[in-house]
Each structure stands twice: as structure tokens, then as C-alpha cells.
Amino acid sequence: MIRIFLLTILILLSLNAKDLLIKNRYISKDNKVFIQLKDFDLENEILKNAIIKISLDKDILEKRNFFLKIICDVTTIKNINIKYKQFSDFIIIKVDKTSPKDILITFNYQKKQTLKFALLRYNKFEYKYIEKKENLLYGIAYGIIFCAFLYNLAIFLYTKQKSFLYYSLMQFCLIVILYYAVTLAEQSFVSQTQQMIADFFETTCILMMILFSKEILNIKKYFKYIDKFLNILIYLSLIDLIIILIYGYSQLYNYIPRSIIVFTLVFAGLVSIFKGQKVAIFYFFGWFVVFICLVMMEHDIFYLNNLYIIHVGLPLESVILSFALAYKLKLSSDEKKQKENMLIQQSKLASMGEMLNNIAHQWRQPLANLSFINMDLKMAIKSNDINIKYLNEVANDSKKQINFMSETLDNFKGFYQPNRKKENFFISETIYSCVNIIENSLNQENIKVDILIIKDKEITAYKNELIQVILNLITNSKDIIIQRKIISPKIIIKLDIDENNNAILEIKDNAGGINKQIINKIFEPYFTTKNNGSGIGLYMSKVIIQSHIKGQITVKNSSKGACFRIVI
């Protein structure tokens, strides 16, 4: 299928421009010698009299009618060999099979001056339905492209993804290109400054177009040969920009048709679709619209006005490719969330050794109690001192110890399960759950925990994830207290509500604080000061609080140690 598509397009590109209505335009100063208008110096030549000759292709007029809009000083027209409608600053000529092969317009000026002459062609449909409302069409086109420019620029400032920057700059260039296309089409000549500006923005637009395509399709990774070709075009475009600034006009696109460049991007998009890149679907159709527009303009297919083609095709491309970028943004967001969830689980598993140690501490006392109960029961059997009351007491004591151990397992089991369902809970519940999990481990190191609940708050969030954050902060405080061998170690957990109804959770220790040189780095991924640390604990704590719970987490040094502050 790709080969058939490629062959069809190459045949289309190989077509020579033909069947053009206007074969040529000439000018004569003496009514004897005619030279091509493009070779005449309209900018500097001062005329008293002039004759413009427009040569038509009569074969086209056998089947179609057209309208010519000639922009000129209508008061200076002395003679014309065809009927026309006169307006304030232009005339309209209808041409059909009865029209002469050459249209001759004679201008006569009272004083010598430069010639004002520009020619626009319309087919019957364009003249009847669009020409009188073309300013509305242009305004809509500018509005769509300008909105695409602002939209993608704003997303770039937020995400820092280069594809959005390249595309927004491309849209800005398109606005300038469209404006100059209309302006220059209605002028008698193009000044050097205008030519330089138009060429500069066109080459810059193509450069941004290539960079955008390389970025959004990851062409460097998946399409090495296309990437090499596009790299060549990038270097040529950069050289062309320098040439434009020095000589005032472009050289590159005198030799390379613009449709060839866009076709390369269309082909890359098609191959990407077959390789499973979903974003390439929007990309393919966006550039395919541009490609069709360029082919119609370069080969005069359907005899459409070039200004109308680009003012319809380019805004359509802007809308389609904006969808491509929006879809890519969604995919990036989904991928980021998936990675965050994996890191959350990785963070939990990284602390599993610590948690197993906590379970061992939690079970040590009830296991000892069960051992004592068992020993006492054996002694009672040997001494034959057993009755119903004693057996009930032994059974109740055993049940209490077993229930305590079972609850401990349930707490840890719930902690390691990936719970993606939000629930309503009070923040104090998570604080007490965390302390219950780690209490024996803290007691073993003689670390005192003070819990101060001034005001509580009920929130809707992922309970297990908030427990993970609090556990991580308490564990970090415990580790640094042990490492620094703090005398009379203490961890203070304080919960309050501020005037904006935000819950303020503070976890402090008296371990001396965090080094000022690294305090701004501790939330960075894979940054750790521990010998066997993974460096993802505090990073994931920040991700959970900011992205999942929509809060803020900060750290500062207090008078005695570090103070982590969570605002929810």
C-alpha cells in the first residue's frame, strides 16, 4: 500500500505546469515592442503611456469561464479591447470562449509615473461566492492560525516540550506569510525589503516545520534515512537564511519544490501509522492537506485562486496538527502517570525490608505473650489445675494476641496493595496508622513520638499513598537520628487547620537539620545521602502530595532539626 501511495504521489509531482489560463503578460511603452512584464522594472520605470497585453490560453476557455480582477488606477485607462466592470480601484473582466486571445489595456497618464498593475484570477464559483467576502475568509484564517500559535506557545511554556515551540513558531511564520501573500499579490511590484521579509519567514517556517516533524515523530530513532534527508534540508535552510540576509532573496526554493519537502513529511507520517504511532494519524492528515494545497498551486490543478487555497488549507492544517500535539500531550501525561505509579510501588518495595523489620517488632511482644500462655497452660496440665474459668481466660488472652497480630498483617497488606480508589478519611487516621506500624521500631531506638492534633480535617484522596508519605518522613527522621546518635531523640507530628481551611501537617525531629548545600536537592529523583538509599522516597512523596493529593510539601530547618510541612 505504501509503494502504491508513493508511486501515485511521485507521478503527480512529475506533472508539468500546464493548462494555465494566463500564458504570459507583456508591457509596451511605444505600442511596438512588447517585453515580458516580469522583466520590466515596475519599481523604478516612470511612464507616460503603457500598454499591457495579457495572453490567454483559448483551449481552457472552450470549457470554462473565468474572471480577471485587474488592480489599477481606473481613471488612467484609455482603451481596452474587452468589456469590463469598473470599480473604484480595480476592474473586473469576464473571459470565456468568445474573448480575444490577447487582452490589451492602454494606460495614459497626465504626468509620468510608475505603473500600477496587479492581476488576480477567479473561477466562476470563486467570483460568485468568495471574492466579495474574501476579507472574512482571510480574517478567519488569521484567527485560527493565531490561536494555534498562542495555544502551542502556552503549552510549551508549561511543558517545555520542543515540539510545541517549533509548531508555535511555525504558526507565527504562517501568519506573516499569509499577510504578505495577499499584500504582494495586489501590488505592482515587490520591493527588495518585502522580498527579503517574505523569503526569510518562508524559509524559517519550513525550518520549524522540519524540526517539529523530527520531534513529534521521533524520526531520528525510527527513520534514519528520512532523518538524514531532513538534516540536509535543515542545513540548507540555515544557509538559505544567511543568503537571504546578505542578498535579500532566497536561493533554496528556486531549485527544490516545496511540495517535495512536505511530501517527505507526509511519507514519514504514513510509515509511522503503519508502525503503530497513533499520533501520526493526525500528523499525516495535517501535512497531507498542505501537500495537496501545494500541488494544486504549483500545477494549477482545478484552476483555483492560490490565495484562497492557502487561506483554507493552512488553517485546516493548524487545526489538525494542533489535535496531533494535544493527543501527544495526553499520551505524555498518561505515560508520566504510569511511571509515577510504578515509582510509587517501587518506593514501597524499596522500603519493604524496613517494613518487615517493623512487623517483626510488632509481633515480638504478642509472640512472647503466647509463649508465656502456652508455658502456663502446660504447667496447669501437669499440676492438674485446670477448670472452665481458667481455660476461658487462656483462650481470651490468646485471642487478643492473635487478633493484634492479624491486625498488624492487615495494616501492612493494605499498605503494599496499589489502591487507586479515592476514599474519605481524616488525616489524623493516617497519622495514627503510621505510628502504629512503626511504633515498636521507634521504641527499640528509644525515639519518642509526640502527636499533637489541634484541628483535624476530612479529605478525599488515596489513603495508602498519604500513609506512605508520612511513613517515609518518619523513617527518614529515625534513620538520621540513629546515624547521628542523638541524645533524647524525638519526633513531633503536628496537625492543624489554617485560616484558608488548609490542613497543615508538620513532621519535625531534633537531629540537627539538613545541610544547607543539599536542602534544595532532597526532592530531586535519585538524590540520596544514604549509603544504600534509592533516592526515590522524597521524590515520590513530592509527586504524591502535588500530583495525586493536590497539596504542597516543603522542608526547612528549625532550631533543633528538619521540619517537613505538608499543606492539603
N, C-alpha and C positions, 0 to 999 in steps of 0.2 A: 504493500500500500504506500509506503514511504517512497519507493522508487517511482511509482506511477505519479504521485504528487510532485516529486522533484522534476521528473521529465516534463510534466504539464507546465510547470512554472517556468522552466528554462526555455521551453518553446514560446511561451507568452513573452518572456523578456527578450527573445531574439527578434520579435516583430519590429520592423522599422516603422517610424512615424509616417503615416500615410493618411490619405483622405482628409487632410486638413482643409477647412473651408478657405482660410486666408493663406494663399500661396506665398504672397510677398507684399511688401509695402515700399513705395518709392516716393521720392520727392524731386521736384524740379524747380529751379529758380528762374529759368528762362523759357519754359514751355517747350524745350527742345531736348535737353539732356536730362534723363532721369537716373538717379542713383538710389541704391537701397537706403531706406530710412535709417537702418542700424549703423550705416557707415557715415551718416551725416552728423555734424556737430551741432545738435539742437541746443546745447547749453550756451555756446559762445557765438553762433552764427546769427547775425542780425539781418532780417529780411524786410523787403517792401512788398514783394509778391511771392507767392509759392503755390505749387500745385501738388496735391497729394494723390497718388494713384494706389488703389487697393485692388490687387489681383485676386480673383475668386476662382475656386475650383467648381466649374459648372456641373461636373458629374455628381457632386454631392447635392447640388441644388435641384437636381432632377427628382429627388425623392423627399427632400426636407426643406423646411423654411427656417430662416434664422433672422435675428435682429442684431444690428450693429449699433452700439452706443458710442458716439464719437464726442469726446470731451474737447471743447474748443471755445474760442471766442466767436459765438454765432453771429455777431454783428459784422464780422470781417469776411464772412462767406460771400463771395461774389457770384459763384456759379457752381452747380453740382448737376451731374447727369443722371440723377435718380431721385424719385420722390422721397421726402423725409418729413419728420415731425420735429418742429423746433421747440426747445425749452430754453430756460434762462441761460444755462451754461453748457448745454450739450444738445445734440440732435440724435434722433433715432431713425435708422434706415432699415426697412424690411427688405430682405433679399430672398428671392426664390428663383425658379427656373426661367422666369421672364426677365430677370435682372441682367444688366450688361456684364460682360466678363471682367471689365475693369471699371471701378468706380473712380471718377475724377472729381476732386473737390478743389476749387480755386479760392485762395485767400488773398485779400487785398487790404493792406494796412495804410492808414493815413500817414503814420510815421514808422520808420524802420524799428522793428522789434523782434524778439525771439518768438519762434513759432510755438503756439500752444496746441498740442495734439496728443490725444491718447485714444486707444481703441479697445473696446470690450465687446465680446461676443456672447450672445444668449441664444439658446434654442427656444422653440415656441413655448414649452412648458415653463422654462425659467423666466421668460419675459412676462408671461401672463400671471404667474403666481408668486414669484420670488423677487423680481427686480425692484418692485415698488416697496417691498418690505425687507430689503436686504440688510438695512441697518439693524432691524430687530434680530435677524439671523446672526449678524456679527456680534451684537451685544450678548446674546445667549451663549455664543461660542466663547467669548472672552470671560463671561461669568463662570461657566463650567470649568474652564482651564484654571482660572484664578483661584477658585475654590479648591481644586485639586492641588494646586501649589501650596496654599495655606494649610490644607489638611495634612499633606505629607510632610511639610516642614515641621508642623506641630508634633507629629508623631516621631520625627527624627529627634527633635529636642528632648522628647520624653524617653525614647528607647535607645538613642544613639546608634541605630542600625543604618549603615551606609546606604542601603538600597533606597530608603526613604529620602535621604539627602539628594542622591543622584536624580531621583524621579522628580522631586520638587524643583530642582534647578532646571531640569529639562522642561517642566511646565512653564517656568518663568521665561525661558528662551522661546517657547512656542508662542507666548503672548506677544513678544516683541516681533517674532517672525510674521505672525498673522497681521499685526498692525502695519508693518512695512509692506507686506504683500498687497494690502488694499491701497495704501498710500502711493506706492511706486507704480501700481497698475493704472492709476488715474493721473500720473504726471507725464509730461512730455519727455523728460529725460531723468536719469538717475545721477545725482552728484556723487563725487568720489567719497565724500563722508558718509552719505547714505549707503553706498555700495559696501563700504568697509563695515559699517554697523550691521547691515543685513547679513553679510557673509560671516562676520565674527559670531553672531548669535546662532546662525545656522550650523556652523561647524561645532560650536560649543554644545548645541543641542544634540548633535549626532554623537559627540564625545560622551555626554552624560547618558545618552540612550544606550551606548555600548557598555559603559561602566555599570549602569543599572541592570542590564541583562546578565552580565557576568556575575553580579552579586546575587540576584534573586534566583537564578537557576544553578548557581554554584558551578558554572561552566568550567572553571579551572580544574575541578575534581572529576567531572563526568564527561567532558567533551574536549579532549586535549587538542584535536586538530582545529576545531572551531575556535578554541581559546587562542591558539597561535594566530589564526587569521584575524581575530578581533584585536589581539595585541598589536598586530601590524597596523590595523586601522587606527588604533589609539595613538601610536607614534606618528602616523601620517597626519592625523588630526591636530596633534600638538605642533607639528612642523607647519601645518597649514595656518594655524592661528598666528604663528610668528610671521609667516609670509604676509598674512592679511594686515598685521600691524605695521609692517615695513612698506609694502607696496600698495595696500589699500583694497585688495580684492583677493578672492580665493582662487587657488590653483587645483586643489584636490578634486573637487566635484565637477571640473571640466572634463575629467577622464573616467571617473567612477560614478555610474548612475546611483542615485540614492536608493532606488528600488532594490539594487543588488545587496546593499548593506542591510536593509530591512528584511530582505528575503533570508539572509543568513540567520537573523534573529527568529524569524518565523520557523525556519527549519529546525533550529535548536529547540524551540518550544515544542514542535511536533515530536521530536525524538524524546524529549523529556516526558511527554504524556505517555508514550509507549514504555518508558522506564518507570512509570508509576508516580511521577511527581504531580500531585493534584493541583498545586498552584499553577502549573504550566498550562492548564486548560484556559484560565483567564488570560494568561500571558500570550498564548498562541492566538486567541481570537483578537486580542487588542492589537498586536502587531500585524495580524493578517488584514485587519481593517485599514491600517496605514499603508501596507503593501499594495492593496487593491487601489487605494486612492492615488498612490504614486504612479502605478502602472497606467491608470486612466489618464493622469495628467501628462505623463511622458509620451504616451501613444495616442492621445486624443480619442480614447475609446468612449463611445456614446455621445461624443461632441458636447461634453458638459463644460460649464464655466469652471475654470480652475479655482477661482476664489471660493465658489460655492462648495466644491469638492473638499477643500482643506478646512473650511469652516463647519463642515458636517463631520468629516472623518476624524479630525484631530480631537474635538471634544468627545466624540464617541470612544476614541482610544483612551482618553483621560479617564472616563467613567469605568471602562472595562479593566484597565490596569490598576486603577485605584481599588477595585474589588480584589484584584490579584494580591496587592500589598496588604489589604485588610485581611484576606484569608491567610496570608503568610504570617501576619501578626497573631492571628488566632492560633495557628499551628505552633508558633514560637511560645505563646502563652501556655498552651496545653502541654508542650514539651517541658517547659520550665516547671509547671505544677507537678508533672510526673517525676521529674528529677528531685524536686523538693520532697515529695512523698517518699521516694526511695532513700533520700538522705535522712529523713526523719526515722525511718525504720533502721537504717544503718547506724544512726546515732543511738537508737535504743539497743541494738545488738552490741555496739561498741561498749556500752555500759553494763552488759549482761553479767560479766564477772563480778562487778560491784554489787549488782542486784542479787546474785546467787549468794554472795557473802552476807548480804542483809537477811536473806531468807534463813541462812544458817544461824545467824544471830537471833532471829525471831523464834526459831524452833528450839534453840538450845534449852531455854528455860522450861517450856512445856514438855519436852522430851525428858528432862531431868525429873520433872514432877511425875510424869507417867512411870518413870523408873522407880521412884520412891513409892508410888501407889502399888506397883507390881511387887516390890520387895515387902511392903507392909501386908499385902494380900497373902503372900507365901508364908510370912511369919504367923498370920492369923490361922492359916490352914494347919500349920504344924502344931500350933498350940490349941487347935480345935476351938478357937474363939470366934466363930462366925455365926452371925444372925442376920435376919432380914434387914434390920436398920443399918447395920454395918455395910452390907452389900449395896444397898441403895446409895449410901454416902460415897462408896468407892466408885460406883457407876456414874454418879453425878459429877464427881471430880474428874473422872476420865473423860466424860463427855465434854466438859468445859475446855479441857486441854486440847482435845481433838477438834472441837469447833474453832478454837483460836487458831490452830494450825491450818484448818481448812480455809478460814477467812484470809489468812496470810497468802495462801496459794491463789485464791480468787483475786486478791488485790494485784498480785504480780502478773497473773494470767491476763487480766483486763488491761494492764499497762502495755504488754507487748503485742496485743491484738491491734491491727490497723483499723481504728474506729473512725469512719468518715461520716458519721451521723451526728449532727449537732444536737445538743440537749440543753435543757435549762438546769442550772445549778448555781449555788452560792460559792463565791470564791473561797470562803473560809473552809468549805468542804475539801477543796483540793489541797489547802494548806495542811489540814489535819491528816488527810490521806498520805501526803508525802512524809510528814513527820512520823506517822505510824510505820511506814515502810522502812525508814532509815534510822529509827529511834535507837534500836539496840546497837547498831554500828556506831552511832554517836556516843552512846553511853560507854561503850568499850574504850573510847578515847577520852572519856571524861569531858565531852563537849556539851555544854549546857545550851538548850534551845529555849528562848523566850518568845512566846506567841502573844502578840498584842492586837486584838481585833477591836478597833474603835468603832468603825461602822462597816457593815457588810453590804455586798451588792450581788444581786442575781443577774447572771448573764446567760446568753445563748451562744454556745461555742463548742469546740471539740474538747471535752473534759480531759481525756487522756493526754492530749498534747500540752495543755496547761500544766498538768501534773508533771510531765516530762521536763518542762522548762524549770519549774520550781525545784524538782529533784536535782536537776543539773546544777543550778545555782548553789543549792545547799551542799552538794557533793564537792563542788569546786572550793567552797569555803572550808569544808572539812579537810580536803587534801592540802590546802596551803597552810592551815593551822598545824597539821601534823608535820608538814615539811619544815616549818619554821619553829616548831616546838614551843608554841605559845603557852605561857602560864595562864591558868584560869581562862581557858578558851570559851568563847561564847558566840552564838549566832542569834540574831534578833530578827524576827519576822513581824512586820507591822502592816496592818491593813486599815485604810481609812478612805473617806469619800471627800473630794474637794468641792469647791463652790459650783463647778460645772457638772456635777454629778458623775465625775470620772473616778473610778476606783484606783487608788494609789497603793500599790504593793511594794514594800521595801524589804530587801534582804541584806542585812549588814553582818559583818564579822569584826573581830578585833585582831586580825592577822597582820596589820601594818599597812595594808593598801597595795595598790598596783603601781609598778614602776611607771613614772610619767612618760618615759620614752616609748612605751608599748601600750599605754591605756587606750589610745585611739585605734589600735590594730586588733584588739582582742575579739571583735565581732567579725573579723575577716575569715573567710573559709580556709581551713588547714593551717591556721596560725595557732601555735601552742607553745607553752613554756614547759610542759611536762615531758619527761623522757620517753614515755610510752603513749603520749596523747595523740588522738587522731586530728584534733584541730577543727572538729565539726560541731562540737557541743554548743558553744556560744553562738556560732554562726546559725545553726538550726534554731536555737532559741530565738534569735532575732527574726528569722524567717517566719516562725510560727506566730510570734506576737504581732508582727507587722502585717503579714500577708493573710494569715488564717484567722486571727482574732481581731485584726484591725486596731491594734494598740501600738504603743511605743515602749521600747526598752532602752535604757541608758545606764551608764555607770559613772561613778565619781568616787574620789577618795574622801572619806570622812576623817575625823580626828583620830580614830583608832584603827580603821581598816577600810575595806572596799564596801561600797553601797550600790547595789543594783536596784534600779527603780523601774517598775512596770506600771504603765498608765493604760487602763482599759475603759 
